[in-house]
Amino acid sequence: MSHTEISRDAPFFVTGHRGMVGSAVVRRLRQAGFTRILTATRQELELRSQQAVDEWFREHRPQYVIHAAGTVGGIHANSTRPAEFMYDNLMIHATVLHASWQTGVDKLLYLGSSCIYPRDCPQPIREEYLLSGPLEKTNEAYAIAKIAGLKSCEAYRKQYGMNFISAMPTNLYGPHDHFDLKNSHVLPALIRKFHECRTAATGEVTVWGTGKPRREFLHVDDLADACLYLMEHYEAEETINVGTGVDQSIGELAEMIRQVVCPTATLQFDTSMPDGTPQKLLDVSRIHKLGWRHRIELREGIEQTYEWFQAHAEGETLARGLATP
């Protein structure tokens, strides 16, 4: 196993630093002692503009890049704004990878998403299943843009010998997640629902579907830890899955959140609503062999996330903009 200790005073650029993933990566780098973490807000740097990104890279000269920016959303946003999701995500990785090559960045990590895998994948999902079948129609535009990103990393490696790697995180949750019921993913949506039940003392929370589909959840701080680990331990061109290797049913998840947020609530399942894919579990044997494992178990992660939600989320407008899924 190769190990490259990155100098703690090397200029390190994190894109999308205000999003859930980017902010967790910045926290992890600070904790690890990095002193020159570069960030730029959307007002300071338009990632969809090659000229703007080229100029920024020439001025700031990052040596390492973790590319966590992207336009993201739930099923509704993905299915109603496909052109926007395709354009934004294609441009955001095209400009950053091109500028990284031009200015001779030492290493770049590109973050994909587990939705890039075919809809009906064998379980658990191995890295080599990529492009082996049709994608889920509701987020096809987003998935194709993200696949183009990781294929771009391979292309820059092949043509220019660039040290560009890519990783595929599973479903993420944690601080700075999106808790609005219309656009959020299942875990933060359930935290919100049980919280509202607790405040209103209504006593009942309805979960869409039968509760039987199985999903895997990774705390965003664990992903951030994996990002730094991969920057120092992983060199291969193949994408690498990042997850826990453990899943639970939506019913079990809802029960866990009920116990944390509102133990007096009763659970109802609305079986007239669709279940979605029966299971989405990543095979994480490759990253385990590399020596990395997640640390935050789901129950503990939900407790932490709910504390964060209570402290921050209620008074905020929870728009997410440039953030990672």
N, C-alpha and C positions, 0 to 999 in steps of 0.2 A: 504493500500500500504506500503510495507516494504521499509525502507530507511537506507542504510548502508553507512555512511560517510567514505570514504577510506582515511586513513592517507596520507597526502601529501608528507611524506618522505618515504613511503613504496616503495620497489623496484618493478618497473612496466615494464614488458617486452613487447615491440611491435615488432612483426615479420613483415618482409616486409616493413621496415620503409622508404625505398627509393621509393616505389611505390606510386601511387596516394592516396590510402586509408591509408596506413601506415604513410606516411608523414603528412597527415591531422590529424591523431590520435595523433601523436607526438606534432603537433602544439596545438591541443586542450588540451592535458595534461599539456603542458608548461603554457598555458594561465590559466589553473585551479590551477597552483601553485605546480605541482608535481616536486620534486627536484631530484628524482632518476629514471629517465627514461632510461631503458636498451635497447640498440639496437645492432645489429650485422650485418655486411655486409656479402655477400655470401662468400667472401674470409676469413672472420673471423669465420664463422659458416656455415657448409654444412648441411642444414636442412633435407636433404634426408638420412643422416647418423645417425642411432640411437646412436652409440657410441659417435660421436661428440656432439650431442644434450644433451645426458646424462651428459657428462663431463662439458659442458657449464652450464647446470642447477645446477650441484653440486657446481660449482665454484661461480656462480653469485646469486643463490638462489632467483629468482624472487618470489614475493608474489602474484602478479596479472599478468595476461597475456591477451593481445588482439592479437588474431592470425589472422593477415591480409595477410600473405604471400600466394602465390599461383602462378602457371604458368598459364598465361591467354593469350587470343588472340581473334581476330574476327572470323567470319565464316570460312574464308579460312584456317587460322591456325588450328582451331578446327577440320576441316574435313580432313586436310592432315597430321596432326600429332597426331592422337588419342592415340597411345601407350604412347607417351611422356607426353601428358596431363594427362592420367590416372595414369601413374607411379609417376610422380612428385607430383601430388596433393594427391594421396593416401599416399605417403611416408611423405610428408611435415606435414600432420596433424597427422599421426600415431606416428611419433617421438616426436612431441611437446606435444601431449596429454599424451603419456606414461611417458615422463620425468616430466611433470607437476604433474602427480599422484605420481610418485616415490619420488619427493622432497617435496610433500605436499603443492602445490600451493593453496592459499586460494580461488581464483576464476579465471575462464578462460572464455573468450568470443570468440567463433568461428564464423567467418563470412562466410556465404554461398553466394548464388547468386540466383536471381529470375529465372534463366534458369533451376533450379532443378525441377520446377513444370512441370506437364504434358503439352505437346504441346497444346492440345485443352481444356484448363481449362475454367470452367465458370468464368465470370468476374463480379466484381473484384475478385482477387485470394485470397482465405482464406488459412490460415496456414494448415488447415486439408486436403486440396486438395493434399498435398504431397503424391506421390506414388499411386495416384488414376487412373493413365492412362499412356499411352506410352509417352516417352520423345521425344523432337525434335531431329531427327536423326543427324543433323549436329554438335551438341555439346554434344552428348550422353556420350562420354567418360569422358568429363569434369564434366558433371552433376552427373554421377554416383559416381565419386570420391568425389565430394562435398557432396552428400547425405551420403556417407559412413562417412564423417567427422562429420556431425551433429548426425548421428546414433551412432557414437563412443562416442560423448558427453553424449548421453542418457545411453550408456552401462557403462561408467565410473561412472555415477551417481548411476545407479542401483546396480552395483557390489561393488563399493568402497565408495559410498556416496560423490563423488566429486561434488563441486559446479561448474559444467561446463554448460554454457548456449550457445545458438546459435541464430544468427539473420540473416534474409534474406533481403539484400538491393535490391532495384529496380535498374534501369539503373543509373549509376553514371557519373558525369562529374565534371570538375574543374581543378585547377592547377595540373601540373605533369601528365595530361592525355596524351594519345597517339594520335598524330595528323597526323601520316603518312597515306596517303590515302588508301594504300593496306590493312593495318591491323587495322585501328581504327574503332570505333563505329560511329553511324550516326551523333551525335551532334558535336564531334570534327572534323569529316570529313567535315561536312558542314562549320564549321568555317574556315577550311583550304581552301576549295573551294572558298568561298566568299572572303577570304583574297587574294588568287591568282588572282581572278577576279579584285579586287581593285588595286593590284599592276600592273597587265598587262593591266588594263582598257579594258578588252575584252567585258564586258557588259552582259555576259550570264553565268548562272550556271545551270547545269543539275542535277536533282535529280532523283535517280532510283525509278521506280515504279510510282504509280498513286498519291502518297502523302496522300492516305486515311488511311493507318494503323495508329492506335493510340498508343502512347508510353508515359510512365511516366518517369520523370527525377528528380533526387535528387542531389543537390550540395554536393560534397564530405565533405565539412566542416560541413554540417548538419548531414551527416552520422557519422562523428567523434564525434559530440556533442551527438548523440543518443547512441554511443558506451559507452561513459562515463556515460550517464544517466542510461543505462541498467546495467552497472557494479554496480551502486549504488541503483537501484530500482527494478531489476528483478531477480527472483530466480527460476522460473518454468522450467520444463524440455522441454516443447513444444517450438519449434522454434518461433521466433517473426518477423513479417514483418516490414521493415523500408522503408518508402517511403513518398510521399506527399499526396497520395490518389486522385491526379488530373492528368489527361492526356491530350494530345493534338495530333492532327494529324501531320504526318510528314510534310505535306504542311504548317500547321500553324507554326511549328517549323522552317522550312526553311524561312518563311516570317519574323519571329522574328529575325533570324540571319542575314537576308538580311538587315533589318532596322538598326541593330547594326553595321555591318561590312562594307556593301557596298550598300547603299540605291539606287544607280543608276543601279544596276544589274537587269536583267530580269530573271525570273524563268522559266525553262523548265522541264517538267516531261517526263522521258523516260519510257513510259508504256510497252515497250517490256521487261523491267527488272522485276523480281519477287517482289511482295509486302511483302512476309513473313506473319507471324501471324497477323490477323486483329487488335488484341488488346492485350496488356499486361499491366494490371493495378493491383497493389496490394491492398488488403483490409487492411487498416492500423488502423482499429477500436481498435485492442488490444493495440497497443502502444499509441494511443490517450487516451484510458481509463487510461493508466498508468500515463499520464500527460505530454507526450512529443509530440511536433509538430515541423515540419520544420519551418525555419525562412526565408530562402533565396528564393525569388520567381524567376521564370525561367528567366525573362527578365534581372533582376539585376545580376543573376548568369552568364548569357551569357556575359554580359558586363564585369564582373570581369574576366571571363575565357579568353575573347579575349585580355584584357589588359595583362594578364599573358603570353598568347601566343606571343604577340608582344615583350614583354620584354625578354622572355626566349627561346621560341621554335625554332625560325628560325635558330639560330646558333648551335643548339644542334643536336646530333644524338639521335633520339627519340626512342631508343630501350628500352624496358621496363623490360625484365627479370623477376625477382621475384616481382610481384605486384599483386594487387587484381582487379578483373573485375569491 
